[in-house]
Amino acid sequence: MQKVQLRQTWWRFKDTIKVYLYFKCPCCSGSQYRTSQFDISVNNPHGAKCIFCKSAMKAQAC
């Protein structure tokens, strides 16, 4: 019986990948928000709510 060796390859990046999220309110166009673990939902996965009108923020990657 021949033994087969598996080689594990670890991927390493030379540069760090950074993703910045920009939150914008769809109702009042505000950009100030608060996050809460109680506000997390399917439509709001970050739990961010506008501090002015309390609506869920929309996230955009910049």
N, CA, C and O atoms as a GROMACS GRO file, in nm:
protein
  248
    1MET      N    1   0.084  -0.117   0.000
    1MET     CA    2   0.000   0.000   0.000
    1MET      C    3   0.089   0.125   0.000
    1MET      O    4   0.178   0.140   0.083
    2GLN      N    5   0.062   0.212  -0.095
    2GLN     CA    6   0.142   0.332  -0.110
    2GLN      C    7   0.074   0.449  -0.037
    2GLN      O    8  -0.046   0.470  -0.048
    3LYS      N    9   0.154   0.522   0.036
    3LYS     CA   10   0.103   0.635   0.112
    3LYS      C   11   0.111   0.762   0.027
    3LYS      O   12   0.216   0.791  -0.030
    4VAL      N   13   0.003   0.836   0.020
    4VAL     CA   14  -0.001   0.959  -0.057
    4VAL      C   15   0.005   1.076   0.040
    4VAL      O   16  -0.074   1.085   0.134
    5GLN      N   17   0.100   1.165   0.016
    5GLN     CA   18   0.113   1.283   0.101
    5GLN      C   19   0.040   1.400   0.038
    5GLN      O   20   0.056   1.429  -0.081
    6LEU      N   21  -0.038   1.467   0.118
    6LEU     CA   22  -0.107   1.587   0.072
    6LEU      C   23  -0.030   1.709   0.120
    6LEU      O   24   0.006   1.719   0.237
    7ARG      N   25  -0.007   1.799   0.030
    7ARG     CA   26   0.065   1.922   0.064
    7ARG      C   27  -0.037   2.034   0.081
    7ARG      O   28  -0.118   2.061  -0.008
    8GLN      N   29  -0.032   2.098   0.194
    8GLN     CA   30  -0.121   2.211   0.217
    8GLN      C   31  -0.052   2.339   0.173
    8GLN      O   32   0.064   2.364   0.206
    9THR      N   33  -0.124   2.418   0.100
    9THR     CA   34  -0.071   2.546   0.054
    9THR      C   35  -0.143   2.657   0.127
    9THR      O   36  -0.266   2.665   0.124
   10TRP      N   37  -0.068   2.742   0.191
   10TRP     CA   38  -0.126   2.857   0.260
   10TRP      C   39  -0.108   2.979   0.170
   10TRP      O   40   0.002   3.010   0.126
   11TRP      N   41  -0.217   3.046   0.144
   11TRP     CA   42  -0.213   3.166   0.060
   11TRP      C   43  -0.181   3.286   0.147
   11TRP      O   44  -0.245   3.308   0.250
   12ARG      N   45  -0.085   3.362   0.105
   12ARG     CA   46  -0.048   3.483   0.177
   12ARG      C   47  -0.045   3.599   0.080
   12ARG      O   48   0.003   3.589  -0.033
   13PHE      N   49  -0.097   3.707   0.126
   13PHE     CA   50  -0.100   3.827   0.044
   13PHE      C   51   0.015   3.918   0.083
   13PHE      O   52   0.046   3.933   0.201
   14LYS      N   53   0.077   3.978  -0.016
   14LYS     CA   54   0.184   4.074   0.012
   14LYS      C   55   0.127   4.206   0.062
   14LYS      O   56   0.187   4.273   0.146
   15ASP      N   57   0.011   4.242   0.010
   15ASP     CA   58  -0.053   4.367   0.048
   15ASP      C   59  -0.183   4.337   0.123
   15ASP      O   60  -0.247   4.234   0.099
   16THR      N   61  -0.219   4.424   0.210
   16THR     CA   62  -0.343   4.409   0.284
   16THR      C   63  -0.457   4.463   0.199
   16THR      O   64  -0.446   4.571   0.140
   17ILE      N   65  -0.565   4.389   0.193
   17ILE     CA   66  -0.683   4.432   0.119
   17ILE      C   67  -0.773   4.509   0.215
   17ILE      O   68  -0.811   4.457   0.320
   18LYS      N   69  -0.806   4.632   0.178
   18LYS     CA   70  -0.890   4.715   0.263
   18LYS      C   71  -1.018   4.749   0.188
   18LYS      O   72  -1.014   4.786   0.071
   19VAL      N   73  -1.129   4.737   0.256
   19VAL     CA   74  -1.258   4.774   0.201
   19VAL      C   75  -1.320   4.876   0.295
   19VAL      O   76  -1.338   4.848   0.414
   20TYR      N   77  -1.352   4.991   0.244
   20TYR     CA   78  -1.415   5.096   0.323
   20TYR      C   79  -1.563   5.101   0.288
   20TYR      O   80  -1.599   5.101   0.170
   21LEU      N   81  -1.647   5.106   0.389
   21LEU     CA   82  -1.791   5.116   0.367
   21LEU      C   83  -1.837   5.258   0.396
   21LEU      O   84  -1.797   5.318   0.496
   22TYR      N   85  -1.920   5.311   0.310
   22TYR     CA   86  -1.978   5.443   0.327
   22TYR      C   87  -2.128   5.424   0.345
   22TYR      O   88  -2.194   5.369   0.258
   23PHE      N   89  -2.181   5.470   0.458
   23PHE     CA   90  -2.323   5.455   0.486
   23PHE      C   91  -2.396   5.584   0.452
   23PHE      O   92  -2.352   5.693   0.487
   24LYS      N   93  -2.508   5.571   0.383
   24LYS     CA   94  -2.590   5.686   0.342
   24LYS      C   95  -2.736   5.652   0.369
   24LYS      O   96  -2.782   5.542   0.338
   25CYS      N   97  -2.808   5.747   0.426
   25CYS     CA   98  -2.950   5.728   0.455
   25CYS      C   99  -3.031   5.747   0.328
   25CYS      O  100  -3.014   5.848   0.259
   26PRO      N  101  -3.119   5.653   0.294
   26PRO     CA  102  -3.200   5.669   0.172
   26PRO      C  103  -3.312   5.772   0.188
   26PRO      O  104  -3.364   5.822   0.088
   27CYS      N  105  -3.350   5.804   0.311
   27CYS     CA  106  -3.461   5.898   0.333
   27CYS      C  107  -3.416   6.044   0.338
   27CYS      O  108  -3.467   6.129   0.265
   28CYS      N  109  -3.319   6.073   0.426
   28CYS     CA  110  -3.279   6.213   0.446
   28CYS      C  111  -3.139   6.244   0.392
   28CYS      O  112  -3.091   6.356   0.408
   29SER      N  113  -3.073   6.148   0.331
   29SER     CA  114  -2.938   6.161   0.274
   29SER      C  115  -2.832   6.194   0.378
   29SER      O  116  -2.727   6.249   0.345
   30GLY      N  117  -2.859   6.162   0.504
   30GLY     CA  118  -2.761   6.184   0.610
   30GLY      C  119  -2.653   6.077   0.607
   30GLY      O  120  -2.672   5.970   0.550
   31SER      N  121  -2.540   6.107   0.669
   31SER     CA  122  -2.430   6.010   0.673
   31SER      C  123  -2.387   5.979   0.816
   31SER      O  124  -2.286   5.911   0.836
   32GLN      N  125  -2.462   6.027   0.915
   32GLN     CA  126  -2.431   5.995   1.054
   32GLN      C  127  -2.522   5.882   1.099
   32GLN      O  128  -2.643   5.884   1.076
   33TYR      N  129  -2.463   5.783   1.164
   33TYR     CA  130  -2.538   5.663   1.199
   33TYR      C  131  -2.490   5.607   1.331
   33TYR      O  132  -2.384   5.645   1.382
   34ARG      N  133  -2.568   5.516   1.385
   34ARG     CA  134  -2.527   5.438   1.501
   34ARG      C  135  -2.550   5.292   1.467
   34ARG      O  136  -2.636   5.260   1.386
   35THR      N  137  -2.474   5.205   1.529
   35THR     CA  138  -2.490   5.062   1.505
   35THR      C  139  -2.536   4.995   1.633
   35THR      O  140  -2.502   5.038   1.743
   36SER      N  141  -2.613   4.890   1.617
   36SER     CA  142  -2.663   4.814   1.730
   36SER      C  143  -2.679   4.669   1.688
   36SER      O  144  -2.718   4.641   1.574
   37GLN      N  145  -2.649   4.578   1.778
   37GLN     CA  146  -2.666   4.436   1.746
   37GLN      C  147  -2.814   4.400   1.736
   37GLN      O  148  -2.847   4.297   1.677
   38PHE      N  149  -2.902   4.481   1.792
   38PHE     CA  150  -3.045   4.454   1.788
   38PHE      C  151  -3.108   4.499   1.656
   38PHE      O  152  -3.221   4.460   1.626
   39ASP      N  153  -3.039   4.580   1.578
   39ASP     CA  154  -3.090   4.630   1.450
   39ASP      C  155  -3.042   4.548   1.331
   39ASP      O  156  -3.074   4.582   1.217
   40ILE      N  157  -2.968   4.441   1.354
   40ILE     CA  158  -2.917   4.358   1.244
   40ILE      C  159  -3.031   4.275   1.186
   40ILE      O  160  -3.106   4.209   1.259
   41SER      N  161  -3.044   4.280   1.053
   41SER     CA  162  -3.146   4.203   0.982
   41SER      C  163  -3.091   4.164   0.846
   41SER      O  164  -2.976   4.194   0.814
   42VAL      N  165  -3.172   4.098   0.766
   42VAL     CA  166  -3.129   4.059   0.632
   42VAL      C  167  -3.108   4.183   0.545
   42VAL      O  168  -3.011   4.189   0.469
   43ASN      N  169  -3.196   4.280   0.557
   43ASN     CA  170  -3.184   4.403   0.478
   43ASN      C  171  -3.081   4.500   0.535
   43ASN      O  172  -3.034   4.588   0.463
   44ASN      N  173  -3.046   4.485   0.663
   44ASN     CA  174  -2.950   4.574   0.729
   44ASN      C  175  -2.847   4.489   0.803
   44ASN      O  176  -2.852   4.480   0.925
   45PRO      N  177  -2.753   4.425   0.730
   45PRO     CA  178  -2.661   4.331   0.795
   45PRO      C  179  -2.559   4.397   0.888
   45PRO      O  180  -2.500   4.329   0.972
   46HIS      N  181  -2.538   4.529   0.876
   46HIS     CA  182  -2.442   4.598   0.962
   46HIS      C  183  -2.508   4.657   1.086
   46HIS      O  184  -2.439   4.699   1.179
   47GLY      N  185  -2.641   4.661   1.089
   47GLY     CA  186  -2.712   4.716   1.203
   47GLY      C  187  -2.699   4.866   1.216
   47GLY      O  188  -2.707   4.919   1.326
   48ALA      N  189  -2.680   4.936   1.104
   48ALA     CA  190  -2.662   5.081   1.106
   48ALA      C  191  -2.796   5.151   1.085
   48ALA      O  192  -2.871   5.118   0.993
   49LYS      N  193  -2.825   5.249   1.172
   49LYS     CA  194  -2.947   5.329   1.161
   49LYS      C  195  -2.911   5.476   1.163
   49LYS      O  196  -2.818   5.518   1.232
   50CYS      N  197  -2.985   5.555   1.087
   50CYS     CA  198  -2.965   5.699   1.080
   50CYS      C  199  -2.999   5.762   1.215
   50CYS      O  200  -3.099   5.725   1.277
   51ILE      N  201  -2.918   5.857   1.261
   51ILE     CA  202  -2.946   5.920   1.390
   51ILE      C  203  -3.053   6.028   1.378
   51ILE      O  204  -3.107   6.071   1.480
   52PHE      N  205  -3.085   6.072   1.256
   52PHE     CA  206  -3.185   6.176   1.238
   52PHE      C  207  -3.326   6.119   1.221
   52PHE      O  208  -3.418   6.161   1.290
   53CYS      N  209  -3.343   6.024   1.129
   53CYS     CA  210  -3.478   5.974   1.099
   53CYS      C  211  -3.498   5.827   1.136
   53CYS      O  212  -3.606   5.773   1.116
   54LYS      N  213  -3.396   5.762   1.191
   54LYS     CA  214  -3.402   5.624   1.243
   54LYS      C  215  -3.432   5.518   1.136
   54LYS      O  216  -3.483   5.411   1.168
   55SER      N  217  -3.401   5.548   1.010
   55SER     CA  218  -3.420   5.448   0.905
   55SER      C  219  -3.289   5.371   0.884
   55SER      O  220  -3.182   5.418   0.922
   56ALA      N  221  -3.299   5.254   0.824
   56ALA     CA  222  -3.181   5.170   0.800
   56ALA      C  223  -3.092   5.234   0.694
   56ALA      O  224  -3.141   5.284   0.592
   57MET      N  225  -2.962   5.233   0.719
   57MET     CA  226  -2.866   5.294   0.626
   57MET      C  227  -2.834   5.197   0.513
   57MET      O  228  -2.840   5.075   0.530
   58LYS      N  229  -2.799   5.252   0.398
   58LYS     CA  230  -2.752   5.174   0.284
   58LYS      C  231  -2.600   5.185   0.277
   58LYS      O  232  -2.545   5.294   0.288
   59ALA      N  233  -2.534   5.072   0.260
   59ALA     CA  234  -2.388   5.070   0.256
   59ALA      C  235  -2.339   5.069   0.113
   59ALA      O  236  -2.395   5.002   0.026
   60GLN      N  237  -2.232   5.146   0.088
   60GLN     CA  238  -2.165   5.149  -0.042
   60GLN      C  239  -2.017   5.129  -0.017
   60GLN      O  240  -1.961   5.187   0.076
   61ALA      N  241  -1.952   5.049  -0.100
   61ALA     CA  242  -1.807   5.030  -0.088
   61ALA      C  243  -1.737   5.141  -0.166
   61ALA      O  244  -1.775   5.171  -0.279
   62CYS      N  245  -1.634   5.201  -0.105
   62CYS     CA  246  -1.559   5.304  -0.175
   62CYS      C  247  -1.418   5.257  -0.199
   62CYS      O  248  -1.338   5.330  -0.257
   0.00000   0.00000   0.00000
